[in-house]
Amino acid sequence: PTVVFLIFVAPYMSRKVTPAIMVVSCILPVFCAAMLLLTSCRDPGILPRQEPDEEWLQGRKPRARDVMVNGHRVTVRYNDTCHFFQPPRAHHCSVNDNCIERFDHHCPWVGTTIGKRNYRTFLLFIYGTSVYIAWTFGVSLGSLFVRHKELAAAAEPASADSFSSNLWLQTLGQSGAALALMIISFIFFWFVCGLSGFHTWLVATNQTTYENFRYNHNQVPNPYSAGFFRNCASVWCVPVPPSKVQFRAFVDEVQRPPVEMGYPDWSSAAPLSSSSSPVQLNMAELSQQQQQQQQ
């Protein structure tokens, strides 16, 4: 569709209306392609695997532990594949077989898992695609009226009625590319725009797709929500954390991080069956501790 749009519709409207149409029509697909590549090629937030410890080998490892996140009890589970207790909001993706920090979902259209490190570019991709689809539909629709006006001006005065059905049939016959683009754009717009609206709501409420479908925070208090502005700032106004995986290192050079993945408070976390109080865990403190350890 992009090739058809840039060959048949955008140049025509650029000549008849304004060259800015062609400029915008080139910028939007380039932006969408760039965000798609950044999303699909960036590490989504893989947590490196650990070696099993003696407690796990002897079958004494607790399956889950309780921690307190912002005053709410949250259960963290032991990952038998990666051999550590998963951080809050982390989840093991069954498709790429890795534990992903702040797991959102696995997107088959993008071809990767969406997590903490590529969620922002994923949002920019679907937002940009929504704008691009709407732009394609609008320019294609406008080209029909421009072509109809040309035909009406070239027709005999007696048949120059702008609402003549004959002229509109001629317009549609000469605007096959624009008509096809309008149909395709109309169909895909509702899917992409609906997805954009859903993720906008998730950002505003500080949820992930996985959490929304599994825990239903509409009825259960969300331990991660800090208000509309802070929720939005946590996605849009924070730097992308460095990858925890040393992709360019040789296998024998890789130094595995601590078993608790930078969260030393977990070592004293109480199992679910224990009567002791759960560990107090604050998300801001966790982020600060993690940055200090990386430095």
Salt bridges, closest charged atoms under 4 A:
ASP43 OD2 - ARG117 NH1 3.92
GLU51 OE2 - ARG256 NH2 3.62
ASP53 OD2 - LYS61 NZ 2.73
GLU55 OE1 - LYS61 NZ 3.55
ASP66 OD2 - ARG73 NH1 2.49
ASP80 OD2 - ARG63 NH2 2.31
ASP97 OD2 - ARG49 NH2 3.10
ASP97 OD1 - HIS92 NE2 2.83
GLU101 OE2 - LYS116 NZ 3.54
GLU101 OE1 - LYS244 NZ 2.90
ASP104 OD2 - HIS105 ND1 2.50
GLU150 OE2 - LYS16 NZ 2.68
GLU211 OE2 - ARG89 NE 2.84
